[in-house]
Amino acid sequence: MAFGITVLGGGSRGNSLLVHTSDSGLLIDAGFSRKEILRRLVKSNIDPALVRLILVTHEHQDHVKGCRILSDHLKIPVCASYKTFEYLRSERDEKWENTRIFSPGSTFDFETFTISPFSVQHDSIDPVGFVIEHQNFKVGVATDLGCVNELVKRRLTDCDALILESNYDMDMLRAAPRSLSLKRRIMGRHGHLDNREAIDALPELLTARTKALFLTHISSECNDGNLVRKLAEDKLHDLGRADIVLNIVEQDEPSGTVWM
């Protein structure tokens, strides 16, 4: 059975992607409104009924904005860590009815998918990335993280598809009209991943198995998609990996579905 990846959008104004077969799918984050997520699914020629579960990486608004309302609309569960749900319920005073809890580091199954959440370093309550497997296919997802540490390397290496943050260009961030404290937070080990660290991690993360690479959460103020593409293409050329399908994720429109 074919295995597809459809990124609905990525950036500071919203993040969401779908990992799916032809008849079932897992939505990772719902950082757009319910209406916008449904629009992007339809534009991607995906029936919203295909979505059976929403997985949450962390509690920031650009990852959970539409989660609860979309869950109610589609009548599907939202799956997050205990600490993440505790924050959403207590700090934001939200009522989450249809929920499932996972523990970072513990693998679980949902329908035909095997889901392995793993901890990442980011300035949130209990942030995770995911490795999702279906039959012989494996996709690794890490969209918000301050560094590619050994745990991240172990989890993301040797996937059929890799979805990795490439948030900012160091020079552009330094020149940006932002406060020094914000710049330090972004550049810190619990902030976001810059282009250079993301690109430098590829030789270790990509293997002969890897068929697709998505670079996402690209800052609209402190980065440029064309720059990210050039850096990635140069690295893939150096690695002799012209066979890998490269996707630079946009904020405003979904990417086309990549089928494995």
C-alpha positions in Angstrom: 0.0 0.0 0.0 1.3 3.5 -0.9 2.5 5.8 1.9 2.0 9.5 1.4 3.2 12.7 3.0 1.3 16.0 2.5 2.7 19.1 4.3 -0.2 21.5 4.6 2.1 24.4 5.6 5.0 25.3 7.9 6.2 28.5 9.6 5.6 30.8 12.5 1.9 31.4 11.5 1.0 27.7 11.4 2.2 24.1 11.0 0.5 21.0 10.0 1.3 17.9 7.9 -0.5 14.6 7.1 1.1 11.2 7.0 -1.3 8.8 5.2 -2.1 5.8 3.2 -4.9 5.9 0.5 -7.5 5.4 3.2 -6.2 6.5 6.6 -4.1 9.3 7.9 -2.4 11.0 10.9 -2.3 14.7 11.1 0.8 16.0 12.9 -0.2 19.4 14.5 -3.1 21.6 13.5 -1.6 25.1 13.8 -4.1 26.6 11.4 -7.8 27.3 12.0 -10.2 24.4 11.3 -11.5 26.2 8.2 -8.0 26.7 6.9 -6.9 23.1 7.5 -10.0 21.8 5.7 -9.3 24.1 2.8 -5.7 22.9 2.5 -6.8 19.3 2.7 -9.3 19.8 -0.1 -6.8 21.7 -2.2 -4.4 18.8 -1.8 -7.2 16.4 -3.1 -7.5 14.8 0.3 -10.9 14.0 1.8 -10.9 15.3 5.4 -12.5 12.0 6.5 -9.1 10.4 5.8 -7.8 12.0 8.9 -8.2 9.6 11.9 -6.0 11.1 14.6 -4.2 14.4 15.4 -0.8 14.1 16.9 0.6 17.1 18.8 4.3 18.0 19.0 3.9 20.7 21.6 1.5 23.4 22.9 2.6 26.5 21.0 -0.2 28.2 19.1 1.3 27.7 15.7 0.9 24.0 16.3 -2.4 23.6 18.1 -4.5 26.5 17.0 -7.1 24.4 15.3 -6.6 21.1 17.2 -9.6 21.1 19.5 -12.2 22.4 17.1 -11.0 20.2 14.2 -11.1 17.2 16.6 -14.7 18.0 17.4 -15.6 18.6 13.8 -14.1 15.4 12.5 -15.0 13.4 15.6 -11.4 12.1 16.0 -9.0 12.0 19.0 -6.2 14.4 19.7 -3.0 12.6 21.0 -0.4 14.4 23.1 1.7 14.0 26.1 0.2 14.3 29.6 2.1 17.5 30.4 1.0 19.1 27.1 -2.7 18.4 27.9 -2.3 19.6 31.4 -1.0 22.9 30.1 -3.7 23.3 27.5 -6.4 22.5 30.1 -5.1 24.6 33.0 -3.2 27.5 31.5 -5.5 28.0 28.5 -8.7 26.9 30.2 -9.7 24.7 27.3 -11.9 21.6 27.4 -10.4 18.7 25.5 -12.9 15.9 25.3 -11.6 13.3 22.8 -8.0 12.8 23.9 -5.3 10.1 24.1 -2.1 10.4 26.0 1.3 9.2 25.0 4.6 9.1 26.8 7.7 10.4 25.0 10.0 7.4 24.4 7.2 4.9 24.3 6.0 3.4 21.0 2.3 2.8 20.4 0.0 1.7 17.5 -2.9 3.4 15.9 -4.7 1.5 13.1 -2.0 0.5 10.7 0.6 3.0 12.0 3.3 2.6 14.6 4.1 5.9 16.3 7.3 6.6 18.3 7.3 10.0 20.0 10.8 11.2 21.2 11.8 14.2 23.2 13.5 17.2 21.6 15.0 20.4 23.1 12.6 23.3 22.6 11.2 26.0 24.8 7.9 24.4 25.5 6.4 22.1 28.1 7.1 18.6 26.8 8.1 18.9 23.1 8.5 15.8 20.9 9.3 14.7 17.4 7.8 11.6 15.8 8.9 8.6 13.9 5.9 7.0 12.2 6.0 3.6 10.5 3.6 1.8 8.2 4.5 -1.6 6.8 8.1 -1.0 5.4 7.9 2.8 5.3 9.2 5.1 8.0 9.0 8.9 8.3 10.9 11.1 10.8 9.5 14.5 11.9 11.2 17.2 14.0 9.8 20.6 13.3 10.8 22.6 16.4 14.1 22.0 18.1 17.2 23.9 19.1 19.8 21.3 18.3 20.3 17.9 16.7 21.5 16.0 19.7 22.3 12.3 19.9 18.8 11.2 20.6 17.4 13.1 17.6 20.1 11.6 15.4 19.3 8.1 16.6 15.6 8.6 15.9 15.8 10.4 12.6 18.5 8.4 10.9 17.5 6.0 8.1 14.0 7.1 7.3 12.3 6.9 4.0 11.3 10.5 4.4 12.7 13.2 6.7 10.9 16.3 7.8 13.3 18.7 9.5 13.2 22.3 10.7 15.5 24.9 9.0 14.2 27.9 10.7 16.6 30.8 10.3 19.7 32.2 8.7 22.2 33.3 11.4 23.2 36.6 9.7 19.5 37.5 8.9 18.5 36.8 12.5 21.3 38.9 13.9 20.3 41.8 11.6 16.6 41.5 12.3 14.8 44.2 14.3 14.1 41.9 17.2 15.1 42.1 20.9 18.4 40.6 22.0 16.5 38.3 24.4 14.4 36.9 21.6 17.4 36.4 19.4 19.2 34.6 22.2 16.1 32.4 22.8 15.9 31.4 19.1 19.6 30.7 18.8 19.7 28.7 22.1 19.7 24.9 22.5 16.0 25.1 23.4 15.2 27.4 20.5 15.0 26.7 16.8 17.3 25.1 14.3 19.3 27.3 11.9 20.0 26.5 8.3 23.6 25.5 8.9 23.0 23.0 11.6 20.0 21.5 9.7 22.1 21.1 6.5 25.2 19.9 8.4 23.1 17.1 10.0 22.0 15.6 6.6 25.1 13.5 5.9 24.5 11.6 9.1 20.6 11.5 8.9 20.2 10.5 5.3 20.9 6.9 4.2 20.4 4.9 1.1 16.9 4.3 2.2 16.0 8.0 2.2 13.8 9.1 -0.7 12.4 12.5 0.4 13.5 15.5 2.4 11.2 18.3 3.6 12.8 21.4 5.2 10.2 23.3 7.2 9.3 26.0 9.7 11.3 28.6 7.6 11.1 32.0 9.2 9.5 34.7 7.0 11.6 37.4 8.6 14.9 35.7 9.2 15.3 33.3 6.4 14.6 32.8 2.7 13.2 29.7 1.0 15.5 30.1 -2.0 18.5 30.2 0.3 17.4 27.0 2.1 16.9 25.3 -1.2 20.3 26.3 -2.5 22.0 25.1 0.7 20.2 21.8 0.6 20.7 21.2 -3.1 24.4 21.9 -2.7 24.7 19.4 0.2 22.7 16.7 -1.7 25.0 17.3 -4.7 28.0 16.9 -2.5 26.5 13.7 -1.1 25.7 12.3 -4.6 22.0 12.2 -3.7 20.3 13.8 -6.6 17.7 11.0 -6.2 16.2 12.5 -3.1 13.0 14.5 -3.6 13.6 17.9 -2.0 10.7 20.0 -0.7 11.0 23.5 0.8 7.8 23.9 2.8 5.9 27.1 2.3 3.8 28.9 4.9 0.8 29.9 2.8 0.1 26.9 0.6 0.3 23.1 1.0 2.9 21.0 -0.8 1.9 18.4 -3.2 1.7 14.9 -1.8 4.9 12.8 -2.0 4.1 9.1 -2.3 6.6 6.5 -1.2 
